[in-house]
């Protein structure tokens, strides 16, 4: 086997493992679980979904209203009617500081985490604040993305596996998709922030002009201070992107040099 082809396969393997473990696997095993909990179909929640959630939520933020004894245990979270987020790794973190929220309870503001397939954190509290300024609840945005996300990532994961198994020039272009994931996420995230900020409703108790929420960094909205920064999932996306590019260029080199011979 050509040296560059071996490198390509190693790089692609690292990328697909990171993608699968961080996003694809937890999204598949936890798929529709929150809907079952919401519909009170607790008996239909699989043990695999529970185990996945318990593992992936180790050390993750839980609402301050959550009983500490229920942390990292989905059964207890359900029984105590705690706010439950998705299992996959969070990609972006947004927090909001407001005068009526004490620093002791929220030292870094009210946090919400964005995932490929949903949200986690103080989602209910953030939606309450959004309603206060006439903004739609977060679930209104990215509905299509969340619906097709699991299928898109599963297809991408399989495509990356085909890239490893078959030495084909056309298949090599598959790696450009995971390479672009950080940019695609930022573009989609920015669009929805713009949409929310420019589609305010009159029923808000506090009237503000249309605005563009801060995508990255610290911002100010009325009397609120916002913080918007990457979470662990985004850094993993960057690593996936780098290894995907290395895999792509290594295979292109191998194909080119093999063809010359």
C-alpha positions in Angstrom: 0.0 0.0 0.0 1.2 3.5 -0.9 2.6 5.4 2.1 0.3 8.4 1.6 -2.7 6.1 1.3 -1.8 4.6 4.7 -1.6 8.1 6.1 -5.0 8.9 4.6 -6.6 5.9 6.1 -5.1 6.7 9.6 -6.2 10.3 9.4 -9.7 9.4 8.2 -10.0 6.7 10.9 -9.2 9.3 13.6 -11.8 11.7 12.2 -14.6 9.1 11.9 -14.0 7.8 15.4 -14.2 11.3 16.8 -17.3 12.1 14.8 -19.0 8.8 15.8 -18.1 8.9 19.5 -18.9 12.6 20.0 -22.0 13.0 17.9 -23.3 10.2 15.7 -23.5 7.5 18.4 -25.1 9.5 21.1 -27.5 11.1 18.6 -28.6 7.6 17.3 -29.0 5.9 20.7 -30.8 8.9 22.3 -33.0 9.7 19.3 -36.6 10.5 20.1 -36.0 9.9 23.9 -37.0 13.4 24.9 -40.2 13.1 22.9 -41.0 9.9 24.8 -40.3 11.6 28.1 -42.4 14.6 27.1 -45.3 12.4 26.1 -45.0 10.4 29.4 -44.0 7.2 27.5 -41.3 6.5 30.1 -41.6 2.7 29.6 -40.5 3.2 26.0 -37.2 4.8 26.9 -34.6 2.1 26.2 -31.8 1.1 28.6 -29.3 2.0 25.9 -30.6 5.6 25.7 -30.4 5.8 29.5 -26.9 4.4 29.6 -25.8 6.7 26.8 -27.2 9.8 28.6 -25.7 8.8 31.9 -22.2 8.4 30.4 -22.2 11.6 28.2 -23.6 13.8 31.0 -20.8 13.1 33.4 -19.6 16.5 34.5 -22.0 18.4 32.3 -24.0 21.4 33.5 -27.4 20.7 35.1 -30.0 23.3 35.9 -29.7 24.7 39.5 -33.3 23.5 40.0 -32.1 19.9 39.6 -31.7 17.7 42.7 -28.0 16.9 43.0 -28.9 13.3 43.7 -30.4 13.1 40.2 -27.3 14.4 38.4 -26.0 12.0 35.7 -28.9 9.5 36.2 -31.6 9.8 33.6 -34.1 7.7 35.6 -33.8 10.1 38.6 -33.9 13.1 36.3 -37.2 11.8 34.9 -38.7 11.0 38.3 -37.9 14.4 39.7 -39.2 16.1 36.5 -35.8 17.8 36.0 -34.8 19.7 32.8 -33.2 17.1 30.5 -30.9 18.0 27.6 -29.7 15.8 24.7 -26.8 13.4 25.1 -24.4 14.5 22.3 -21.6 16.8 23.0 -22.4 20.5 23.2 -21.0 22.6 20.3 -21.6 26.2 21.4 -22.4 27.8 24.8 -24.4 31.0 25.3 -25.0 32.6 28.7 -26.9 35.7 29.7 -26.5 37.9 32.8 -29.4 39.8 34.1 -29.9 42.1 37.1 -32.7 39.9 38.5 -30.5 36.7 38.5 -28.1 36.6 41.4 -24.4 36.1 40.8 -24.3 33.5 43.6 -26.7 31.2 41.6 -25.5 32.0 38.1 -21.8 33.2 38.4 -21.4 33.1 34.6 -24.9 33.9 33.7 -27.8 31.7 32.6 -26.2 29.1 30.4 -27.6 27.3 27.3 -25.7 24.8 25.2 -26.4 24.2 21.5 -26.0 20.7 20.0 -26.5 19.2 16.6 -29.8 17.6 17.8 -31.1 20.0 20.5 -30.2 21.9 23.6 -29.2 21.6 27.2 -28.7 23.8 30.2 -31.2 26.4 31.5 -33.4 26.1 28.4 -36.7 26.9 30.1 -35.2 30.0 31.8 -33.6 31.3 28.6 -36.9 30.9 26.8 -38.6 32.8 29.5 -36.2 35.7 29.1 -36.5 35.5 25.3 -40.3 35.8 25.7 -39.8 38.9 27.8 -38.2 40.7 24.9 -40.6 39.3 22.3 -38.3 36.6 21.0 -39.5 33.1 20.0 -38.5 30.1 22.1 -35.3 28.4 20.9 -36.9 25.3 19.5 -38.5 27.4 16.7 -35.1 27.7 15.1 -33.2 25.0 13.3 -36.2 22.5 13.2 -35.1 21.0 9.9 -31.5 20.9 11.0 -32.4 18.9 14.1 -34.7 16.6 12.2 -32.2 15.6 9.5 -29.1 16.0 11.6 -29.0 12.4 12.8 -29.5 11.0 9.2 -26.9 13.5 7.8 -24.3 12.5 10.3 -25.0 8.8 9.9 -24.6 9.1 6.2 -21.4 11.1 6.6 -20.0 8.5 9.0 -20.7 5.8 6.5 -19.2 7.9 3.7 -16.0 8.3 5.7 -15.8 4.6 6.3 -16.2 4.0 2.5 -13.3 6.5 2.0 -11.2 4.2 4.2 -12.2 1.0 2.6 -12.0 2.0 -1.1 -9.3 3.8 -3.0 -11.5 5.9 -5.2 -10.9 9.5 -6.3 -14.5 10.4 -6.2 -14.9 9.0 -2.7 -12.0 11.1 -1.6 -14.1 14.3 -1.9 -16.3 13.0 0.9 -13.7 14.1 3.4 -14.3 17.7 2.4 -17.7 17.5 4.1 -16.4 16.8 7.7 -13.7 19.3 6.9 -16.3 22.0 6.5 -18.4 21.2 9.6 -17.1 24.0 11.8 -17.8 26.6 9.1 -21.2 25.1 8.4 -22.2 25.2 12.0 -21.0 28.8 12.5 -22.9 29.8 9.3 -26.1 28.1 10.4 -25.8 29.3 14.0 -25.2 32.9 12.8 -28.2 32.8 10.5 -30.6 31.7 13.2 -29.3 34.3 15.7 -30.0 36.9 13.0 -33.4 35.5 12.4 -34.3 35.5 16.1 -33.0 39.0 16.6 -34.9 40.4 13.5 -38.2 38.6 14.1 -39.3 40.0 17.4 -43.0 40.0 18.4 -45.1 42.8 19.9 -46.1 40.7 22.8 -42.8 41.2 24.5 -43.0 43.1 27.8 -39.8 44.9 27.0 -39.6 46.6 23.6 -36.3 46.6 21.8 -35.2 47.3 18.2 -34.2 44.4 15.9 -30.6 43.4 16.6 -27.9 40.9 15.7 -27.1 38.7 18.8 -23.4 38.2 19.5 -22.1 35.1 17.7 -18.7 35.1 19.4 -17.6 37.0 22.4 -19.5 39.3 24.8 -22.4 41.5 23.9 -25.1 43.8 25.4 -28.8 43.6 24.8 -30.8 46.1 26.8 -30.0 45.5 30.4 -28.7 42.0 29.6 -25.0 41.0 29.1 -24.4 38.0 26.8 -21.5 35.6 26.4 -21.2 33.4 23.4 -18.3 30.9 23.1 -17.4 27.5 21.6 -18.0 24.4 23.8 -16.1 21.2 23.7 -17.9 19.8 20.7 -16.8 22.7 18.5 -13.1 22.1 19.3 -13.7 18.4 18.4 -15.2 19.5 15.1 -12.0 21.5 14.4 -9.9 18.4 15.1 -12.2 16.4 12.9 -11.9 19.0 10.2 -8.0 19.0 10.3 -7.7 15.2 10.1 -10.3 15.1 7.3 -8.2 17.6 5.3 -5.1 15.6 6.0 -6.9 12.5 4.9 -8.2 14.2 1.7 -4.8 15.6 0.6 -2.9 12.4 1.5 -5.3 10.3 -0.6 -5.1 12.8 -3.5 -1.3 12.5 -3.4 -1.5 8.7 -3.3 -3.9 8.6 -6.3 -1.8 11.0 -8.3 1.5 9.2 -7.7 0.0 5.8 -8.3 -1.5 7.0 -11.6 1.9 8.3 -12.7 3.5 4.9 -12.2 
